[in-house]
Amino acid sequence: MDDDSNDAKQPESVAAVLKVFAILQALSERSETGISDLSVRLAMPKATVYRFLQTMLTLGYVQQQADSERYGLTMRMFELGAKALQYPDLVDLAKHHMQMLADKTGETVHLGTLIDSEIIYVHKIDSRHTLGMYSKVGRRAPLHNTAIGKVLMAWEHPERRDRILDGAEFKRFRDKTIVDRQAFLVELERVKAQGFGEDREEFDEHIRCLGIPIFDRLSQPIAGMSVSFPTFRYDEEKAPEIIAMLTAASRDISSKLGCTKFPLDR
């Protein structure tokens, strides 16, 4: 096939790729979605949506709900995303510790890492209680008002932190949200001095979080782990015990990532 033929087909190929990713994005935002809904949301003919979904279904990236015309993503998409992590073993190293923390506290445990100037949750263990923090793996969250975001920035190299914060939006979510960059830097000094980060109802109303950083072989923060509590179940007197458990978990995970000088040891 000559080059002219390739060039002639390129626009159609590009359009097909755009449609594939538009469908995947739509499915990621709303699970168990029907063809009609996708057609309306994406301004795409039903026949086109159906054709692409059937191909994705065959490849194993999409699943169809039994006895319905609704579709959703499969875990194969999560596997692809996990491979994009800078440290692909991170989730495997952390999940046992996270489960133990969830079992001992009864609360939601998150693992998050940096993406652009936000954090993204890469693993989660749900609270055993009905009332907990709403979140999901793959959800992005701000740096400036989450415990994970604070610990990632508190131990970050100042020059890189400045570049990251240049892209951050200090948006107000709640009354207690820190919306000033200088005030946030002061908060980071406090976080580093005390050895853990806190979200004091700054992101989600009535939710408190305690977070600890995880370090790589260069003792640089590459992830954060947190426990989230509804405020009515948060006990200030038990916070040191939770922080000690988080720190012990981070020490073990960090050592398995090659960290020989754990920054939280004093």
MOTAGI-V783094 format. One record per residue. N is the residue number from 1. RES is the residue in three letters. PHI is phi in whole degrees, 0 to 359 (* if undefined). NEAR is the number of other ideal C-beta (glycine too) atoms within 10 Angstrom. Layout:
((N;RES;PHI;NEAR) (N;RES;PHI;NEAR))
This chain:
((1;MET;*;6) (2;ASP;277;7) (3;ASP;296;7) (4;ASP;299;8) (5;SER;295;9) (6;ASN;298;10) (7;ASP;297;9) (8;ALA;294;10) (9;LYS;270;11) (10;GLN;299;10) (11;PRO;304;9) (12;GLU;295;9) (13;SER;296;10) (14;VAL;297;10) (15;ALA;300;10) (16;ALA;295;13) (17;VAL;298;10) (18;LEU;299;10) (19;LYS;293;16) (20;VAL;302;14) (21;PHE;288;10) (22;ALA;296;17) (23;ILE;293;22) (24;LEU;299;16) (25;GLN;297;10) (26;ALA;297;17) (27;LEU;293;22) (28;SER;288;14) (29;GLU;274;9) (30;ARG;211;11) (31;SER;286;12) (32;GLU;53;13) (33;THR;253;21) (34;GLY;271;15) (35;ILE;298;17) (36;SER;299;11) (37;ASP;296;15) (38;LEU;299;23) (39;SER;300;16) (40;VAL;291;12) (41;ARG;296;15) (42;LEU;258;15) (43;ALA;51;7) (44;MET;230;17) (45;PRO;303;10) (46;LYS;302;13) (47;ALA;297;10) (48;THR;291;16) (49;VAL;301;25) (50;TYR;300;15) (51;ARG;298;12) (52;PHE;292;19) (53;LEU;298;20) (54;GLN;296;13) (55;THR;292;13) (56;MET;296;21) (57;LEU;296;14) (58;THR;298;9) (59;LEU;281;10) (60;GLY;92;11) (61;TYR;265;19) (62;VAL;228;21) (63;GLN;236;17) (64;GLN;254;14) (65;GLN;294;13) (66;ALA;300;6) (67;ASP;58;6) (68;SER;208;9) (69;GLU;256;12) (70;ARG;265;16) (71;TYR;236;25) (72;GLY;208;15) (73;LEU;282;17) (74;THR;259;15) (75;MET;294;11) (76;ARG;297;14) (77;MET;292;18) (78;PHE;295;15) (79;GLU;299;10) (80;LEU;296;10) (81;GLY;297;14) (82;ALA;298;17) (83;LYS;289;8) (84;ALA;278;9) (85;LEU;298;15) (86;GLN;298;10) (87;TYR;241;17) (88;PRO;298;10) (89;ASP;274;12) (90;LEU;304;22) (91;VAL;297;18) (92;ASP;299;12) (93;LEU;289;19) (94;ALA;267;25) (95;LYS;296;15) (96;HIS;295;12) (97;HIS;299;21) (98;MET;296;22) (99;GLN;296;12) (100;MET;297;15) (101;LEU;297;23) (102;ALA;295;18) (103;ASP;295;11) (104;LYS;284;13) (105;THR;263;22) (106;GLY;79;14) (107;GLU;247;25) (108;THR;284;25) (109;VAL;240;26) (110;HIS;240;26) (111;LEU;238;25) (112;GLY;224;29) (113;THR;222;21) (114;LEU;277;21) (115;ILE;220;11) (116;ASP;57;11) (117;SER;243;16) (118;GLU;223;19) (119;ILE;253;27) (120;ILE;228;18) (121;TYR;282;19) (122;VAL;254;22) (123;HIS;201;20) (124;LYS;205;20) (125;ILE;243;21) (126;ASP;285;13) (127;SER;297;19) (128;ARG;278;12) (129;HIS;270;12) (130;THR;295;5) (131;LEU;267;9) (132;GLY;206;17) (133;MET;275;22) (134;TYR;283;9) (135;SER;192;18) (136;LYS;204;10) (137;VAL;299;16) (138;GLY;97;14) (139;ARG;284;14) (140;ARG;270;11) (141;ALA;213;19) (142;PRO;289;18) (143;LEU;281;23) (144;HIS;281;27) (145;ASN;225;26) (146;THR;239;28) (147;ALA;298;29) (148;ILE;294;29) (149;GLY;300;29) (150;LYS;294;30) (151;VAL;289;32) (152;LEU;297;26) (153;MET;279;27) (154;ALA;296;24) (155;TRP;259;22) (156;GLU;284;19) (157;HIS;298;11) (158;PRO;307;8) (159;GLU;293;8) (160;ARG;292;12) (161;ARG;302;17) (162;ASP;299;12) (163;ARG;295;12) (164;ILE;295;18) (165;LEU;290;18) (166;ASP;299;9) (167;GLY;264;10) (168;ALA;274;17) (169;GLU;253;10) (170;PHE;275;16) (171;LYS;280;10) (172;ARG;277;12) (173;PHE;253;17) (174;ARG;223;15) (175;ASP;301;8) (176;LYS;269;13) (177;THR;296;17) (178;ILE;280;19) (179;VAL;244;14) (180;ASP;244;11) (181;ARG;299;14) (182;GLN;295;8) (183;ALA;296;12) (184;PHE;293;19) (185;LEU;296;16) (186;VAL;296;12) (187;GLU;298;20) (188;LEU;295;23) (189;GLU;297;10) (190;ARG;294;12) (191;VAL;301;20) (192;LYS;294;18) (193;ALA;294;8) (194;GLN;272;11) (195;GLY;88;17) (196;PHE;199;24) (197;GLY;249;28) (198;GLU;227;20) (199;ASP;244;25) (200;ARG;257;16) (201;GLU;59;18) (202;GLU;265;26) (203;PHE;248;22) (204;ASP;249;19) (205;GLU;297;11) (206;HIS;68;13) (207;ILE;237;21) (208;ARG;246;23) (209;CYS;228;26) (210;LEU;239;24) (211;GLY;224;27) (212;ILE;225;29) (213;PRO;279;29) (214;ILE;242;30) (215;PHE;243;24) (216;ASP;266;16) (217;ARG;294;13) (218;LEU;264;12) (219;SER;63;14) (220;GLN;261;14) (221;PRO;289;23) (222;ILE;239;22) (223;ALA;196;30) (224;GLY;223;28) (225;MET;233;26) (226;SER;220;31) (227;VAL;244;29) (228;SER;247;26) (229;PHE;231;24) (230;PRO;298;17) (231;THR;302;11) (232;PHE;286;8) (233;ARG;255;14) (234;TYR;276;20) (235;ASP;247;9) (236;GLU;303;7) (237;GLU;290;6) (238;LYS;268;11) (239;ALA;304;16) (240;PRO;302;11) (241;GLU;293;12) (242;ILE;294;21) (243;ILE;297;20) (244;ALA;297;12) (245;MET;293;18) (246;LEU;299;28) (247;THR;295;18) (248;ALA;297;15) (249;ALA;296;21) (250;SER;297;27) (251;ARG;300;17) (252;ASP;290;16) (253;ILE;298;25) (254;SER;298;26) (255;SER;296;14) (256;LYS;287;13) (257;LEU;269;19) (258;GLY;102;12) (259;CYS;285;20) (260;THR;259;10) (261;LYS;238;10) (262;PHE;288;15) (263;PRO;298;16) (264;LEU;274;19) (265;ASP;284;8) (266;ARG;242;5))
